Amino acid sequence: MVAQQGLAHAETIVKSHFGEIVSKVVGCLLHRGSLALPEIVRFVRLPPPQVRSSLLVLIQHNCVQAFSIERPAAGLGGAIRNVTQYTALFYNILQRMRFTKFSAIVNADLGEQCEYLLDGLLQHGRLTFDQLAVRVTLKHPGGSSSVEQQVTIAAAVSHAERFCEIPDMGTNTIPNVKVTDHSPGVSVGDKRKRKAREVDNDGQATIAESEFLWRANFEKFVCCLKKKACVEHIKSRSGPNAGIVLEAMIESNHEQKAKDNNSVMSSMDDILEGVKVKPGGSSMTLENVRKILVEELGCRLSDEETEALHTINLKNIIETCQNDEVEALVVKRYGDEARRIFTLLAKKGIYENDQIHNAALLEKTKTEGILYKFWKDDYLDMKRAISSEDGRQKHNFLWKMNKSVISEHILNDMYHAAINLSQRATHMIEEDPELFAPYQNLPEAQRKLKIAQQTRWIVLLYSLSKIDDGLMLFLDF
């Protein structure tokens, strides 16, 4: 179950992307669960056309899903009728914070042309092949090859399996979002909201059952970001060479299409081939790579029918990253001495008081004070134990880490920080709609002020991106 702070964060994202009215509708669904259209209208107290348009926008952008259920009809007779209900897709809403990261992945892996097509899918939610072709026409109006050839190359089946997916389509009516360039004088947020509200004023078009709609495959992108986070962690902990080996191992993974994206399996030949093409990897020998696989990465060697494969579980790396985040929070909130106790409890299950203060090399009274603070904040579970010593009963306390509650605390803190940063960034744009207008012709004092404001806004977004990295670590990875 998602915490209230998380729901508020999702509502803030929708508000910044689509405006106040759409955020009210999605907020109602987030807090109240699946509802039918009349129920949503009653709760948000908006005109039905506005609610309907907001739902269409949210469905178009994969933030809300519509489904049909059977309900008894009002009155006698016991007739059954189908009712359309709407439910908010919380995790899809959070993915909207990561669009820049998704584009960077495609640019590095597939090139600028594929990134341009992906940007269209991220901007408009889902598009037909013809709408994708229009984007290519607008981007390259004088190209020598045909539009169909360019789109087919950029959205080839192998790439579509990785970064795109085709949703199941019936006869649902969706907004026909027009694919046009934006005027440079409008801010990014205003462009997005205006585009989202253009719900086919000429008549809502119904996509035929035989026509495919393309949309971004968020699950694949999150998987890519997860593997990137693992590589960065290994680089920081074990050095750049270990990061190079892990990256080569991931790229040559024999289990690319497996549903379990925690397992990475690769042969030594494939790993060496990948290492040699990496910057700094050409000088690494077979012994260097084998030593890193065994000692630094802790890989297991398994014999298959054709060749020996090295296997690593990325889940262990992610758990280490999570522990690092938790330890950083503990140090900030309770001090470095508390970190020693926390690290001890994280490694093993249950400890007694005496075991903890002896292992942490702290005074008994100080240890008990720290344990009490942890227990008061629900970081630890405590049980009373009675033991016999020299014929006398001795009362003691057993302490165990409460990992689920700790994760909830961290997520709530991250949600709260993300909401504050997002609201501050939005407030800066609302205060100065011309924040990113050209400033070269302004007086020097105003120019310096404008540069300082732009820098402050960029720092806010960068901080928001780093918080989102932490959210992915505990939510998605």
N, C-alpha and C positions, 0 to 999 in steps of 0.2 A: 504494500500500500504506500502511495506517494505521500510525503509529508505536506502540510499546508504551505510551508515556505516554497516547496518545489512547485506546487500548483500556481502560487503567486508569481514565481519566476517565469513559468510558461506563459501566463497571462500577460506579463510585462513584455515578453518577446513578441507576442502577437500584436500587442498595442503599438510597439515601435515599428512593426512591419506593415500593419494593415489599418491601424487607426483605432479610435475609441469604440466605435459601434461593433466592429468585428471582435474586439477583445471582450466586450460584454457577453457576446454570444458564446465564445469559447470558454470564458470564465464560468458561465452557467453550467456548461457541460463538464468542465473539469471538476467542479465542486459538487455537482448533483448527480453525475453519472449519465447514463444513456437516457435520452428524452425524445419524445415526438415533437413535431413542429408546434402544435398548439400549446404544449407544456412549456416550451422554450419561450414562446411569445408571452405567456402569462408571467413567467419568472423575470424576464429581462425588461418587460413593459416597454417594448418597442413595436412599431407598426409591423404587421406580418411581412410586407414586401421587403423591409430592411432586414428582418431576420432571415428571410429566404435568400436574399442576395448575399448576406454574410456567410450563410451555410455553403452556398455555391462556391464562394471564394475559398473557404476553408477546405472544402472537398477537393477543389482544383489543386490546392497546394499541399494535399496529403496530410492536413492537420486534423481533419474530421472524416470519419467513415460512416456511411449510411448503410443500414441493413433493415431487412423486413422481418417482422414477427407476426404471429397470429394471435389475435385477441377476440374475445366474444363481443359481438356487436351489441350496442345499447338496445334495450327493449326485449320483447319476448321472442321466442322462436329458437334461441340458442345458435344463431348464425355466427359463423367465424369470418372475420375480415382481416386482411393484411394491413399492418400499420408500419410505416417507415419510421425508424428511430435513428438517432444520430449519437455518436460517441466520439469524444475527443481522443486523439492519439498523442498522448503526452510525450513519448520519446521522439516521435517525428517532429514535434514542435521544438524540442531541444536541439535537433539537428540543424535548425535554421541558424544557429550561432556558428556553425562549422562550415558554412558554404565556402569561405575563403580557403580553408584548409583542404576541402574537397577539390577545389579548382587547382590548387597547387599540386596535389597528387596527380591529377590527370595531365597537367602541363608537363610535369617531370617524366611521366610514364608514357604518355601517348602523343604529346605535342600540342601546339597552340590551337590548331584547328579543332581538335577534339575538346579542348578546354572551352572554346567558343560555343560549341554545341551544348556542352554540359551547363555552361552559364545560362543558356536559354531554358534548359530544363529546371534549373534551380530557381530561376527568376519567375517562371510561369507555372511551375508545378508539374505539368505533364503536357506533352505536345504530340501532334500527329507527325507522320513523316513529311507531309506537305509543309507543315509549319516549320519544321527543321530545315527544309529546303529553302524556304523563304529567308531564313536567317543567313544561310550560305550565300544566297543571291545578294542580300544587303551588304554582306561582308566583302564579297568578291564579285562585284557586278560585271567585271570584264574578264572573268576567268575563261580559260580556253576549254577546259573539260566541262561536261554537262553538270548541272546541279545534282542530278540523281547520282552521278558517279562520285561527286565529292562527298555527299552525305553518306553514301554506302560505304565509302572508304573509312570515313570518320566514325561511323556507327557499325563497324563490321561485327559479325556474330560473336567472335572471340572476345571483342571488347565489350559488347553488350552484356555478355554473360558476367563480366567482371564489374562493370560500373553502372549498368542500366537494367531495368526490368520492365516487362510489359504487364500492366495490371489487368485483371479480369474485367471485362466490360460487358455490360448488358445494354439496356436502352436508357441508361441514366443520363439526365440532362446536366451538362456542366457548362461553366462559363467559357465562352470562346474568346480567350485572351489574345488580343492582336499583337503580332510580333513587329514592333517598330522600334527605331532608335529613340533615345531620350534626348530632350533638349538640354544643352549644357547648363542652362541657368537655373535648373531645378535641383534641389538637394536630393541626396540619395534616398532618404526616408520619404520625402514627398513623392518622388518618382514611384517608389514601391507601393505606397498607399494608393496613389492615383491609378496605377496599373491594376491593382487588385480590385478596385471599385468599378473598373470597366467591364461590366458583366453583360456584354453583347447587347447593347441597346437596340440593335436592329432585330432582335429576336433570338432567344437562347437556342443555340444549335444543338441538335442531338447527334452524337457520334454513332455512326452505324455499327452494328455488331461486327461487321467484317473488317472494320478499320482498327488498326493498332494504335495505342497510345503509349508513348515512351515516358519514363520517369527515372529519376536517379535512384540507384540502389544504395540506400543509406547503410545497410548492413555491411556491404562490401567496403565502403569507405571507412567505416568504424574499424573493420578488421585491419585495413591498411594502417590506420592511425595507431592501433594497438601494437602492431609489429614495429612501427617506427618508434614508439615509446619504449619498447623493450630494447631496441638497439641503442637508443640514447642512454638508457639506464646502464647498460653493460659498458658503454664507452666511459661513462663517468665513474663507474666502480672499478673496472678492470683494465681500462686503457683503450686507445683507439684500435689497436690490432684485434682485440676481442670483439669490438663492435663490427669491424670489417668482416670477421669470420661469421658472426651471427647473421649479419645482413646478407652475405652470400648464401648462407644456409637457407634463410627464409626465401630468397628469390629462386632458389633451385629446389624448393620444397616439392616432394613427390606426392604430397597430399593436398594439392591446391584446391581440389573440388570437394574435399571432405567437409561435412557439416561442422565437425569439431575443429575450430580454428585455433585451438590451444596447442595441438600437436604439430611439430615441424620435423620432417624426415627427409634426409638427403644423403647421397653417397659421397665418399671422399673425393672422387673425381669431379663431381659437379661442384662441390664446395671449393676445391682448388681452382677450378675454371672461373668461378665467380669472384674469388679473392684476387686473382691476377689482374682483372680488369678494373678493380677498385683503386682509387687514388691512395697510394701508400701500401698497396697490397702486393705489388710486383716483386718486392724484395723478400716476402715471407716464404719460408721453405715448408716442405711437407711436415717436418718435425715441429716447426713452430705452430702450424695449424692443428696438428694432432694434439699437442700439449694444451692449446687453448680449448679445444673441444672437450678434453677430459677434465682438466684442472679448473679452468675458468668458467666454462659453461655447464659442466656436469652432464655431458651427453651420454646416453646409453647406446651401445652398439647392438644392433639386432640383425640377424642373418635372414635375408629373404631368399627366394628361389634363384634370383639372378645375381645379386650382389649384396654386400654388407652395407647397412644404412645406419647413419647416426641420427638419433632421435633426441629431441629436447621438448620439454613441456613449458610453454610460455606462461602458463598460469603461475608457476613458481616465481618467475621474474616479476609478474604483476603483483603478486602478494608482497614481494620485497619492496616494490615501489609504494604500495599502500602503507606498509609499516613505516617507511621513511616519512611519508606524509603525516602519519599519526604521531610519530616521534617529534617531528617539527612542531606540531600543535601542542604536544605535551610540554616541550621545552618552553614554548612561548607562554603557556598558561600556568605551569606549575614550577618551572625551573629545571636546571640540568640534573640535580639530584633525583628529581622525580623521573627523569628519563631513564636513569639506571634501573630503577625499580620496574618501570614499565617494560623495558627491553627484556628484563629477566622473566617477567610474567608472560611475555609474548612468546618466549622460546619453549616454555614448559607449561603444563596444565595448572596444577594446584600447588600452592606453597603455604607453609605455616609462617607465622610472624618471625620466629627466630631464624628460619631459613632465609627469609628475605633480607633482614638487616645484616646477617652475616655475609651473604653473597653480594649485597650492594655496598658493603663497607660503610654503613651509616650507623649512627647512634640509634638505639632502640626507640627512644621517644620521638626522634625526628622521623624514623621510618613509620611509626604508627600514625603520626600526624599526616604524612603524605598519603598513606593508605586510606585514612579516613576521608581525605579530600576526594580521592579517586572514587571511593564508595559512595560518597554523598552526591557526586555528579553522575552516578550510574556507570562509571567506567569499569568497576569491578563488582563481582558477586562475592558475598561473604557468608560463610557458614561457621557456626560454633561446633567445636569438637571437644570431646572429653576423653582424656587418657589417664591411665593409672601409672603412678611413679612412686616407688617406695611405699606402696600401700595407700597412697593418697591420690585423690582425683585432681587432675590438672585441667583447667579450662584453657582452650586455645582457639585461635581463629584461622580458618582456611580461606585463602584468597584465590580467585580465578578471574581472568580477564573476560569481560563481556563484549565480544567483538561486534555483535550486531548493534548494540546500543552505541558503541563508539562510532561505527559507520554512520548511524543516524545523526549523531551530534555533528560530525564533520560535514555531512551533506547539508544539514540545516545551516551551518555557518557559511558554507559556500553559496547556497541559495540566497541567503541574506546579503552577502557581499555582492553577488552578481546583480541582485535587484537594485542595490544602492548605486553601483557603478553605471548600470543601464539608465537609471533615472537621471543621474547627474549628466551623462552624455546627452540624453534627450533634452534636458533642461537647457544645456548650452546651445543646442540647435534652435530651440524655441525662442530663446532670448535674442539670438543673432542669426536669423535665417541666411544672412550673407556671410556666414563664418568662413566659407571656403571660396568666396568670390575673389577675383584677382585683386591684389593689393599693391601692385608695382607703382601705380600712380598716386598712392596715398602719401601724405606727409610722413616724415621719418618716425615720429612718435606713434602715429596710428599704425604704421606698418609694423613696428616692433610689438605693439600690443596685439595686433592681428596674428603675428607669428607665434607669440606666447600662447594665445588662446587656442590656435590650431594644435600646437604641441601638447597642450594640456588635454585636449579632446582625444588626440592619438594615444596618449599615455593611458587614458581611461579605457579605450578600446583594447589596448594591449593587455592591461591588467584583467579586463573581462575575459580575454582569450586565455590567459594563464589560469584563471579560475575555472574556465570551461575544461581545460586539460585535466584539472583535478576532478571535476564532475565525471568526465569520461572514465577516469581511473577507477572510480568506485561504482559507477552506474553501468557503463557499457562494456568495460574490459573484464 
